[in-house]
Amino acid sequence: MQFQGERTLAVPIDIVYSRLTDATYLTSCIPDATPVGTPTADVAQCSVRPNLSFARGNLDVAIKVILRQPNAASKFMLTSKGIGSGADVEANLTFSSDGDQTKIAWTAAIVKLSGLLKMVPAGLIRGAAQKIIDDVWTRIDAKLSAGRGASC
């Protein structure tokens, strides 16, 4: 299952790139997330209590940055695990500058579902994933635009 889109942020590329290639920053932008452990720019973890009918309880989410091309691209893996379920998502961001704005082309692909999530209808997963993606982008956009890179 694949998702994709484009965003334009009214923030210079160097600020956007530095924030969106930092695992700690990215986990802070996940709604209802609580940081876990000692995060770094390469790997960060959080606990999330999703408001999803098919996934109750807490999910442990880890973000690992696996590629950085300065002010050009990044790639990271998101791994989530809950009681009897899990998912691996690979995300790619491509950055381009347009004056004081930054354009981001993004893709996210669910590369693995495990446990109970395998039995959930694809349409339900797609709808829930799209809402989470939209919520994360809304938080990123608001924080970057308001504070020139402030934490989510």
Secondary structure, DSSP 8 states (H G I E B T S, - for coil): -EEEEEEEESS-HHHHHHHHT-HHHHHHTSTTEEEES---SSEEEEEE---BTTB-S-EEEEEEEEEEETTTEEEEEEEEEETTEEEEEEEEEEEEEETTEEEEEEEEEEEEEEEGGGGS-HHHHHHHHHHHHHHHHHHHHHHHHHHSS---
